[in-house]
Amino acid sequence: MYKHCFYFVTLLAIFARCSSEQKSPSEKIIGKPKVNMESNRLTPELLWSLGRVGEVALSPDKKTIVFGVKYYDIAENKGNTELYSMDIDGNNQKQITHSAKSEFNIQWRPDGKKVGFLYTDDSGTQFWEMNPDGTGRVKISDIKGGITGFKYSPDQSKVLYSKEVEAGNTVKNKYPGLPKAKAYMADDLMFRHWDTWQESYSHIFVAGFDGKSLSNDTDIMQNETFNCPNKPFGGMEQVAWSPDSKLLVYSCVKKSGKEYAVSTNSDLYLYDLAAKTTINLTQGMKGYDNNPVFSPDGRLLAWESMETDGYESDKTRLFVLNIETGEAKEYTHNFDQNVHGLVWGQNSEKIYFVSDWHARFQVYELDLISGKIDILTTGDHNYQSVWFAGDRLIATRMSISMPTEIFSIGPGKNMQQQLSQVNSGLLAKIEMGKVEERWVKTTDGKDMLVWVIYPPGFDSTKKYPALLYCQGGPQSSVSQFFSYRWNFQIMAANDYIVVAPNRRGLPGFGHEWNKQISGDWAGQNQQDYLSAIDAIAAEPYVDENRLGAVGASYGGFSVYWLAGNHQKRFKAFISHDGSFNLESMYLETEEMWFVNHEFGGPYWEKSNITAQNTYKNSPHKFVGNWDTPIMVIHGEKDYRIAYTQGLQAFTAARMRDIPAKLLVFPEENHWVLAPQNGILWQQEFFDWLDKWLK
């Protein structure tokens, strides 16, 4: 049935596991789920049955790949990541772990004899090692409270790790005699972030490593109330060892309180292990400076940099610093695209990276000698990460019709070969809808790329309902992504034509197109949405009387705004985690730099024309025009856009006697991550649309 049979977990494998894995008898090992194929169309259950390729680790000799695959058990309402290995050419794929909990943060020991990873047992999340075939698992660390990430030093004599350090101003610390009290306290901003309250800081520690245990742990950020990795999404990519293992470079926003809340100014700090000194390498550079990587010869340091403080979606540039001279140079001045995931070539003269252009992410090569940037791949897909492997590159790739798999690029330009086959067997049984690239004229005469996804078995003589997909961000690309919630193919499988425009404010079409939306959320980008749906609705196979609009985050804002300004185009709306009342959102969100930049400033600055235009066009000001059924979805742990925004929108609709439905997830944040919640989301999503559009 499947080309590769390394997914299944047998009872023999369970009982044969090394006792050092410390599996609790009550814990169930989650393997590849059994799938009932009642139809050849994508369903919520099938979507959650797909294996999700995650981390990839390339052996030092460039011969073996270890990678993680996460499978979900819907009945257990949880997932588990197991590790697999294969040769560099994709042969000899096999499962090497069979564990009750996930292995993650995987990396090869520099000598290639062991694979390191994180695993959670009764002592918390700790650093473990095993042989490359999965045998001989040994727990290396036993750190109180556990750790969140680690990296070997190149000479293998040390390990750095990240760990949460408790903040001093917690109820637990102030009132030890009240152990059952549950409350949060704050006396400054950024008191909560994404979905957690600020009760600890992430610090980097360095420890000696003798191959068996860690010793002489040193907090290189001792007494600092800052985070590295940067929260909420930073990882070990924000910390780099020098090749001689004498230096560390890490990214950090060294600001607190209000200053922290209004700034994106992360800097790169160089820590000398012998001298125990820290130097700011990017002093005076005001935006994000992230993800440092040393060249193999140790002379150069490359990193990703934004220019503007407070603008999270500014152009991401490529800088290189000469460690000896202190001279820094930008290599993307004439490259009107973003760069992501920098990887050095072996000779320290080339850097490989991923960049988005026209709603596709491709792999590029920078030659430092000539300064020339070449594109190495083409096609309708998104490359996500890349690793240098000598005569070729190893990379992860997805598309609208395929979840992430591992690919080889080269030798030779545009030679792309799929290596992993995690979902090939299941996908072969699913009929996907055709994905078409359309270019639509906007109201100001620009050309806009719009993805149109047709139902499987599309018949041009029939008429179909259509959905306008409104993207979030607001500056997130509508590219060749495969989503487990906003999945275009599952919408098409439910007999909807999906219209997904790359409206103003999205990357991949030049810096000017990307930045237009800031301070003008209800402006040209909303007209772009209407241009897209009007163009597709004019086709004979689209029923213009059965149009819906759906979206999350800024896409949810767009749905709320269109609800009051759509001139009878739509018959149903769904808004997930959307911004409804921009005045209240300004004071409810946590990253104040975001609303300062995107809204133009606070609502009380009456002389601020940009800000006043933003608040004047807030969706809640147009509720008097609402006339269309609307569904509102929100997560209670969403601190970016508080769930009270959704409550306001739902209440407004019902007070106006407009059909409405409210779906609130108490344990979800800005996303929906639990399997049963995800399936519930899909069921309610299509129940609502089918009710009003079919």
PyMOL commands that set and color helices and strands:
alter all, ss='L'
color gray80, all
select helices_A, chain A and resi 11-15+19-21+44-47+171-174+236-238+257-261+424-427+488-493+511-515+524-537+554-563+582-588+592-599+609-616+619-625+644-655+675-693
alter helices_A, ss='H'
color red, helices_A
select strands_A, chain A and resi 52-58+64-73+78-87+94-95+104-108+115-121+124-130+138-139+149-152+158-166+192-193+196-197+200-209+214-219+239-241+247-252+267-272+277-280+289-294+300-305+317-322+328-330+340-344+350-357+360-367+373-375+382-388+393-399+402-409+416-418+435-441+447-453+464-470+497-501+542-552+572-576+630-635+660-665
alter strands_A, ss='S'
color yellow, strands_A
deselect
rebuild
show_as cartoon
